Amino acid sequence: LSVALNRVVRLEQLSLTGDDGIKGHGAPAEYDPEICCSRGGPLVSPPKRPVRREFMSFFGSLNEDEAANLPNKFMNYLCEKTRADTGFLLMKLPGSNEFVCHYRGDRILHEPVCVDLEDELLSSVINSRKGVCMQRPSEDHMKTISTLLRTTGKSIQLQAAASESSTEFETPLQVHSMLCCPFFGQSTGCLIGIIFLLNKRESAKFTQTDESIVQECMLYTLPLLRYSLAYLNERANTARSDEMLKVAGSIFTHMMDLTDLLLMIMQEARNLTKAERCSVFLLDRETNTLVAKVLDGLPTSPHKNTQFTTSEGRIVTLPEEIRLHPDQGIAGNVATTGELLNIKDAYKHPLFYRGVDEETGFRTRNILCFPIKDEKNGIVGVAQLCNKIGFPHFTHADEELAKAFAVYCCISIVHSLMYKRIQDAQNRARLANELLTYHMQVSEDKAEWLTTCNIPSVNTLLSNPASFLSIPREIKSEDDSFLALLGMFEDLKLINKWRLSRRTLAHFILMVCRGYRNPAYHNWIHAFSVTHFVYICGKNLPLAGKFLKNIEFLALFVASLCHDIDHRGTNNTFQLQSKSLLAALYSSDGSVLERHHFSQTICILNTPGCNIFEHFSEKQYGQMLDLIRDIILATDLAHHINISANQKQMVAHGYDVNDEGHHQLLLALLMTAADLSDQTKSWRNTVGVAELIYEEFFRQGDLEKAIGQNPVDSMDRERACVPQLQISFLDYIISPLYETFVRLFPQASAVIANIRRNRSRWKHILERAQRGELNANGLQIFNHDLIDDAQYPKNGSAM
């Protein structure tokens, strides 16, 4: 021991280098005789040799195999020698600028607490660069102490160092005195750690002798403490790496479904970093936008009010899909720069948007946002974690973990997308084979006839064809419908204006006709009727070149002809329930059938001799396809319901021809009005169409029953009350739609009178059915004579 003490004395005389040497408020024997800590007063002499021998005895006992016990011994020694009730130690994490609190007296905190050095108490101690003694700390200082010791009020939640149990207990603590000693690197002058001692026993305050003991102890034990912390930190990193490898293995088992994969990725990222919430955005390269695929731990949906069953069996409403430009918000900044962002105070960051917090009541405290990059350093997506649990902000270790985790994320996401593309290609090939076996090529003789014939006036094929009261279903034959379409193109001056080839147009019309299957309602004659309504609008309303651009009206006319190509007589819900090929291809984007109709339109345009837009410039062609896509997608009633309020608002405030958003709303309004126009025609037409619709509906209901599903009333031939269903449809869909339409275009007011007349008659039929005079269940209602005008009140007479 004597030899050891002599060596220590020699070490004191040497100039220590690096952070292992310390300087705080001087070496033990270099005190200012005029100052005692922060209180002032006479100098207390440094400890004499017996104290040194006792200390060296303690120093020699630091031979624990378990590094975690060294700080415990150190704190126990200081508390014993200074007669403090308890104390705790803040140390700088190796390789970072973060400070953590691991230890309190002889106990280990359940989790290390990350420390904010900008706190008033800590910053005052650091700035003083010397020990600070306090009596009865202020309320603000007590909050800091409580935070450091993981407290709630005056209770300290701790865990026994020697116990393997995770059970936490509470110990009340009243602080009447405190000693804070900061220590700095000798060469760098950087802060290394701070020791806090609380509650001097048998005295009202700590003395400079206590401070000297702390300094002497730190002078010789600091390297060991730092090595101990480095070891613990490395052990924690190793444990995290092992955990991440396990996570990576589980991630790669979910690659067949991108949504499941993203949910798994963000759940594991949240667990690894102990975050409250998580979100992930994928980069859509076509539109150069970030698309939120997971928000707050839930998958997003392209539609509002979509229901989702969680893994725990809970039914929740999914958040609506959000699209961000790369220059918007925190996620956009990370996607643009490719650099990780660790935001310690979200509300002070200029890119943070508080509106979501204000709307939801959730408070975002801190954010860790990191890029997901591919092997070429390109951005695949961005992940965002909010609110570190138990820490004031995300740590440097979290940043390193996120960077490593992002590599696994990218590999799995890229492979999942590739798998999806392969699946799509296989499904398209199967669907193409199915279509080829169903459809035949058009007759060249018929194409030649339609190319070379004189284009007749539409008046010769339909009665009063430009009137909203005209009945397109009265067309006599399929060939007459081809001629009538040519006449409409000619009458609207679309052939000459857009330099459409007669031969190409003839092939296009014939191919579109061949593209329609023959279900009861969604067939070629339905497409012809819808196109005819657009023709009526073009003849009577200020559309082409006025409310709409000329290219928009052409797109509307063509889209109306193609909007239901290859309709199978079943709706989107059935496609999803039956897990059809169409659902496999388009379910992730929503509007399954509508996307298929647009895809078939593109197939026809790509067929040799059928591209009526072949003379368009590249810009015009791209614009035309975008317009046709949006117009066909607008025929999804779910889409119409979502935007109907916006359409009403547009009409109420006045249509602005310079507002692109108004153009989109008007095109959707015109397309939906055309698609449902059978409800605005004569009573005879309305009844005939209703029979076709319910025949198709009930066939779907039969298919649903065959696969074990329970169809809704409107699809169940045994439960459907057609008059009641028709009245509901007229009240909730048809009347609001055409009231908006007529408010914008009063020239079409005749349709409102027809709708009211038709509703009145369905109401009359329902009342008779309720009295038992008619059987209104299923298709049996159509076995009765519903056409005879004499049976209806005069205010419901035919028009």
Stockholm file with secondary structure:
# STOCKHOLM 1.0

chainA/1-799         LSVALNRVVRLEQLSLTGDDGIKGHGAPAEYDPEICCSRGGPLVSPPKRPVRREFMSFFGSLNEDEAANLPNKFMNYLCEKTRADTGFLLMKLPGSNEFVCHYRGDRILHEPVCVDLEDELLSSVINSRKGVCMQRPSEDHMKTISTLLRTTGKSIQLQAAASESSTEFETPLQVHSMLCCPFFGQSTGCLIGIIFLLNKRESAKFTQTDESIVQECMLYTLPLLRYSLAYLNERANTARSDEMLKVAGSIFTHMMDLTDLLLMIMQEARNLTKAERCSVFLLDRETNTLVAKVLDGLPTSPHKNTQFTTSEGRIVTLPEEIRLHPDQGIAGNVATTGELLNIKDAYKHPLFYRGVDEETGFRTRNILCFPIKDEKNGIVGVAQLCNKIGFPHFTHADEELAKAFAVYCCISIVHSLMYKRIQDAQNRARLANELLTYHMQVSEDKAEWLTTCNIPSVNTLLSNPASFLSIPREIKSEDDSFLALLGMFEDLKLINKWRLSRRTLAHFILMVCRGYRNPAYHNWIHAFSVTHFVYICGKNLPLAGKFLKNIEFLALFVASLCHDIDHRGTNNTFQLQSKSLLAALYSSDGSVLERHHFSQTICILNTPGCNIFEHFSEKQYGQMLDLIRDIILATDLAHHINISANQKQMVAHGYDVNDEGHHQLLLALLMTAADLSDQTKSWRNTVGVAELIYEEFFRQGDLEKAIGQNPVDSMDRERACVPQLQISFLDYIISPLYETFVRLFPQASAVIANIRRNRSRWKHILERAQRGELNANGLQIFNHDLIDDAQYPKNGSAM
#=GR chainA/1-799 SS CHHHHHHHHHHHHSCCCSTTSEESSCCTTCCCTTCCTTTCCCCCCCCCHHHHHHHHHHHHTCCCSSTTHHHHHHHHHHHHHHTEEEEEEEEECTTSSCEEEEEETTEEEEEEEEECTTSHHHHHHHHHTSCEEEESCCHHHHHHHHHHTTEETTEEEEEESSCCCCCCEEEECCCCEEEEEEEEETTTCCEEEEEEEEEETTSSSCCHHHHHHHHHHHHHHHHHHHHHHHHHHHHHHHHHHHHHHHHHHHHGGGTTCHHHHHHHHHHHHHHHHTEEEEEEEEEETTTTEEEEEEETTEECBSSTTCEEECTTSCEEECCBCCEECTTSHHHHHHHHHCCCEEESCGGGSTTCCCHHHHHHCCCCCCEEEEEEECTTSCEEEEEEEEEETTSSSCCHHHHHHHHHHHHHHHHHHHHHHHHHHHHHHHHHHHHHHHHHHHCCCCCHHHHHHHHHSCCCCGGGTSSSTTSTTCCGGGCCCHHHHHHHHHHHHHHTTHHHHTTCCHHHHHHHHHHHHHHCCCCSSSSHHHHHHHHHHHHHHHHHSSTBTTTBCHHHHHHHHHHHHHTTTTCCSCCHHHHHHTTCHHHHHHGGGSCHHHHHHHHHHHHHHTSTTCCTTTTSCHHHHHHHHHHHHHHHHTTSHHHHHHHHHHHHHHHHHCCCTTCHHHHHHHHHHHHHHHHTGGGGSCHHHHHHHHHHHHHHHHHHHHHHHHTTCCCCGGGCTTTCBHHHHHHHHIIIIIHHHHHHHHHHCGGGTHHHHHHHHHHHHHHHHHHHHHTTSSCCBGGGGGGSCCCCGGGSCGGGCCC
#=GC SS_cons         CHHHHHHHHHHHHSCCCSTTSEESSCCTTCCCTTCCTTTCCCCCCCCCHHHHHHHHHHHHTCCCSSTTHHHHHHHHHHHHHHTEEEEEEEEECTTSSCEEEEEETTEEEEEEEEECTTSHHHHHHHHHTSCEEEESCCHHHHHHHHHHTTEETTEEEEEESSCCCCCCEEEECCCCEEEEEEEEETTTCCEEEEEEEEEETTSSSCCHHHHHHHHHHHHHHHHHHHHHHHHHHHHHHHHHHHHHHHHHHHHGGGTTCHHHHHHHHHHHHHHHHTEEEEEEEEEETTTTEEEEEEETTEECBSSTTCEEECTTSCEEECCBCCEECTTSHHHHHHHHHCCCEEESCGGGSTTCCCHHHHHHCCCCCCEEEEEEECTTSCEEEEEEEEEETTSSSCCHHHHHHHHHHHHHHHHHHHHHHHHHHHHHHHHHHHHHHHHHHHCCCCCHHHHHHHHHSCCCCGGGTSSSTTSTTCCGGGCCCHHHHHHHHHHHHHHTTHHHHTTCCHHHHHHHHHHHHHHCCCCSSSSHHHHHHHHHHHHHHHHHSSTBTTTBCHHHHHHHHHHHHHTTTTCCSCCHHHHHHTTCHHHHHHGGGSCHHHHHHHHHHHHHHTSTTCCTTTTSCHHHHHHHHHHHHHHHHTTSHHHHHHHHHHHHHHHHHCCCTTCHHHHHHHHHHHHHHHHTGGGGSCHHHHHHHHHHHHHHHHHHHHHHHHTTCCCCGGGCTTTCBHHHHHHHHIIIIIHHHHHHHHHHCGGGTHHHHHHHHHHHHHHHHHHHHHTTSSCCBGGGGGGSCCCCGGGSCGGGCCC
//
